[in-house]
Amino acid sequence: MMSSTNRPGPRAMLPLVRCAIYTRKSTEEGLEQEFNSLDAQRESAEAFVRSQQHEGWTVRPERYDDGGFTGGNMERPALQRLLADIAAGKIDAAVVYKVECAR
């Protein structure tokens, strides 16, 4: 028989990591489709966040989608909303499909 002093304690609550998903496509081509590149990026990012649920990660419901905006500058409406929400403390992590760097 195990004494109460030998029992492991309750699992510590993990801090919640509020994740925003940012998607972007440089052209508007194909965005009219029922399931488009932005949807595919979001689906992939959601799967990644789900894989981290054991760490307390959760997806915020807001969508940050910039369809038809170049990645060459920061003048993108959804990106600006995302940055504002980060600054306001509403988001702990931003998840993107991939990061491309200009050379």
C-alpha positions, 0 to 999 in steps of 0.5 A: 500500500502506498502512503500519501507521502509517496504519491505524486502530486497533481500535475502542475498547470502549464501556463497558457500559450496563446498562439496567433496564426499568420498567413500570407500569399503574395498574389491574389491568384487562387484566393477565390477557391473554397480551400486556398493557400492561406487555408492550407497554411492555417491548417498546417499551423493549427496542426503544429499548435495541436502538437504542442498542446502538452506545453499549453499551446492554444490557437487564438480564433482571430485570423491574420490573413494577408492575401495579395500582399508582398512579403517585401515590406511590412505594409500588410493589414493583417500583419499590422493587426497581429503586431498590435495584438502582440503589443497589447498582450493578447498573443504570446506566440505567432505561428507562420508556415515559413519565413523567407528572408530576402538576400 
